[in-house]
Amino acid sequence: MSSVGEILYLSRHDVEKLSISMKEVIQVVEEAFREKAKGRTEAPPKPGIHPRKDAFVHAMPAYIPRMRSAGVKWVSGFPENPRHGLPYISGLLILNNLETGFPICVMDCTWITAKRTGAATAIAAKHLARPDSKILGILGCGVQGRSNVEALATVYNNLEEVKAYDIDAENLHRYVEEMTARHGLRVVPAASPRKAVENCDIVVTAGPILKRPQPVIEASWFNEGAFACPLDFDSYWKPETMHSMDKFCTDDREQLMYYKKLGYFSNIPRVYADLSEIVSGRKPSRENSDERIMSMNLGLAIEDMSTAILIYEKAKKTGVGKTLPL
Ligand SMILES: NC(=O)c1ccc[n+]([C@@H]2O[C@H](COP(=O)([O-])OP(=O)(O)OC[C@H]3O[C@@H](n4cnc5c(N)ncnc54)[C@H](O)[C@@H]3O)[C@@H](O)[C@H]2O)c1
């Protein structure tokens, strides 16, 4: 069979066993943002279907010519899944051959989604948080709560403490034990969202995305000079808190505006810059140690496709995965 007639299938386990480091993911994702700044990427805002309340299945296509990566991620988030012992996020990613358009690889996308989202937070923080940031607040101690600490610890050697909050006491307990052992940081359970936000240098919120949110985070809880990265859209942050930021950034303006049209983000500030403008230096990043900055990161397909090509190439080189006929 000719090579365009077959695909490499990579299961979740195959992807994990390649042991690609967070540092490598951060490098390729940052490179993808630099390419985006030069107008050399293609990634239309992600459309979705919504089979259940607050659930989504998103289609996320992207093409990054310089990385020779083209493909689509088809990713689901079903908030009820954890109640049935299933992860919230699941899905597949397809890579395409650039000359023929044929699919060349199908891989599970849960590892990618966890790692590239953490990497995007770390890249945003590297440019927008204070370099001496030591205290991190995590609200929502699931997959993202874990990968975001891993990524931030990769770029911030001086991190000392994580204040962690979760509505589920058992999840919180497991998280505190696991993250303490894994990162050697002081991980402190917070009794309320307020306790997880106050006195932090960096705050990441990673609870569920709600179309009609009932946000709780007040402007007065958020420190002068702090940086925030919501991964759950505006579900956790009161509009007045977002409006109190000195700089309000996002990973992609076009996608944020697309979601606004769909009925999300009813009351958000004007966008100062997107991450490609920040990473490329086209727009000033943090300008002093007092600025309060937020980067509303919705998740971009260039993050997935830059990481996916790394996975594909390493799998080919090391003989991981199963070849299947088309
Ligand atoms: N922006 C992006 O690029 C991006 C990428 C992936 C996931 N996400 C979003 O990140 C969020 C977390 O995803 P995940 O895969 O880590 O899910 P997960 O199910 O693994 O973890 C979610 C955690 O949040 C907890 N939780 C639920 N409601 C909460 C609340 N009100 N306050 C605090 N904790 C709460 C749950 O108990 C659970 O421990 C989701 O909203 C998901 O859509 C965003």
The ligand as an SDF file (V2000), in Angstrom:
LIG
                    3D

 44 48  0  0  0  0  0  0  0  0999 V2000
   -8.8630   27.7600   27.3140 N   0  0  0  0  0  0  0  0  0  0  0  0
   -8.3500   26.6260   26.9470 C   0  0  0  0  0  0  0  0  0  0  0  0
   -7.4500   26.5620   26.0990 O   0  0  0  0  0  0  0  0  0  0  0  0
   -8.8280   25.3780   27.5950 C   0  0  0  0  0  0  0  0  0  0  0  0
   -8.2850   24.1370   27.2280 C   0  0  0  0  0  0  0  0  0  0  0  0
   -8.7280   22.9990   27.8940 C   0  0  0  0  0  0  0  0  0  0  0  0
   -9.6790   23.1070   28.8800 C   0  0  0  0  0  0  0  0  0  0  0  0
  -10.1960   24.3340   29.1800 N   0  0  0  0  0  0  0  0  0  0  0  0
  -11.2000   24.5040   30.2240 C   0  0  0  0  0  0  0  0  0  0  0  0
  -10.5690   24.3510   31.4760 O   0  0  0  0  0  0  0  0  0  0  0  0
  -11.5420   23.9140   32.4160 C   0  0  0  0  0  0  0  0  0  0  0  0
  -11.0000   22.7220   33.2040 C   0  0  0  0  0  0  0  0  0  0  0  0
  -10.8050   21.6090   32.3300 O   0  0  0  0  0  0  0  0  0  0  0  0
  -10.1940   20.2500   32.9050 P   0  0  0  0  0  0  0  0  0  0  0  0
   -9.9080   19.3900   31.7500 O   0  0  0  0  0  0  0  0  0  0  0  0
   -9.1300   20.5760   33.8820 O   0  0  0  0  0  0  0  0  0  0  0  0
  -11.4650   19.6790   33.6890 O   0  0  0  0  0  0  0  0  0  0  0  0
  -11.4540   18.6680   34.9260 P   0  0  0  0  0  0  0  0  0  0  0  0
  -12.8180   18.0590   34.9780 O   0  0  0  0  0  0  0  0  0  0  0  0
  -10.2790   17.7720   34.8650 O   0  0  0  0  0  0  0  0  0  0  0  0
  -11.2600   19.6180   36.1940 O   0  0  0  0  0  0  0  0  0  0  0  0
  -12.2120   20.5660   36.5990 C   0  0  0  0  0  0  0  0  0  0  0  0
  -12.1180   20.7120   38.1190 C   0  0  0  0  0  0  0  0  0  0  0  0
  -12.8760   21.8610   38.4920 O   0  0  0  0  0  0  0  0  0  0  0  0
  -13.6280   21.5350   39.6610 C   0  0  0  0  0  0  0  0  0  0  0  0
  -14.7330   22.4890   39.7220 N   0  0  0  0  0  0  0  0  0  0  0  0
  -15.9710   22.4310   39.1670 C   0  0  0  0  0  0  0  0  0  0  0  0
  -16.6540   23.5630   39.4420 N   0  0  0  0  0  0  0  0  0  0  0  0
  -15.8140   24.3530   40.1650 C   0  0  0  0  0  0  0  0  0  0  0  0
  -15.9240   25.6240   40.7400 C   0  0  0  0  0  0  0  0  0  0  0  0
  -17.0320   26.3600   40.6330 N   0  0  0  0  0  0  0  0  0  0  0  0
  -14.8610   26.0980   41.4490 N   0  0  0  0  0  0  0  0  0  0  0  0
  -13.7260   25.3900   41.5760 C   0  0  0  0  0  0  0  0  0  0  0  0
  -13.5700   24.1650   41.0450 N   0  0  0  0  0  0  0  0  0  0  0  0
  -14.5930   23.6640   40.3510 C   0  0  0  0  0  0  0  0  0  0  0  0
  -13.9930   20.0820   39.5130 C   0  0  0  0  0  0  0  0  0  0  0  0
  -14.3060   19.5050   40.7720 O   0  0  0  0  0  0  0  0  0  0  0  0
  -12.6850   19.5340   38.8970 C   0  0  0  0  0  0  0  0  0  0  0  0
  -11.7740   19.1250   39.8990 O   0  0  0  0  0  0  0  0  0  0  0  0
  -12.7960   23.6200   31.5940 C   0  0  0  0  0  0  0  0  0  0  0  0
  -13.6550   24.7330   31.6710 O   0  0  0  0  0  0  0  0  0  0  0  0
  -12.2840   23.4680   30.1970 C   0  0  0  0  0  0  0  0  0  0  0  0
  -13.2480   23.7570   29.2180 O   0  0  0  0  0  0  0  0  0  0  0  0
   -9.7840   25.4510   28.5630 C   0  0  0  0  0  0  0  0  0  0  0  0
  1  2  1  0
  2  3  2  0
  2  4  1  0
  4  5  1  0
  4 44  2  0
  5  6  2  0
  6  7  1  0
  7  8  2  0
  8  9  1  0
  8 44  1  0
  9 10  1  0
  9 42  1  0
 10 11  1  0
 11 12  1  0
 11 40  1  0
 12 13  1  0
 13 14  1  0
 14 15  2  0
 14 16  1  0
 14 17  1  0
 17 18  1  0
 18 19  2  0
 18 20  1  0
 18 21  1  0
 21 22  1  0
 22 23  1  0
 23 24  1  0
 23 38  1  0
 24 25  1  0
 25 26  1  0
 25 36  1  0
 26 27  1  0
 26 35  1  0
 27 28  2  0
 28 29  1  0
 29 30  1  0
 29 35  2  0
 30 31  1  0
 30 32  2  0
 32 33  1  0
 33 34  2  0
 34 35  1  0
 36 37  1  0
 36 38  1  0
 38 39  1  0
 40 41  1  0
 40 42  1  0
 42 43  1  0
M  CHG  2   8   1  16  -1
M  END
$$$$
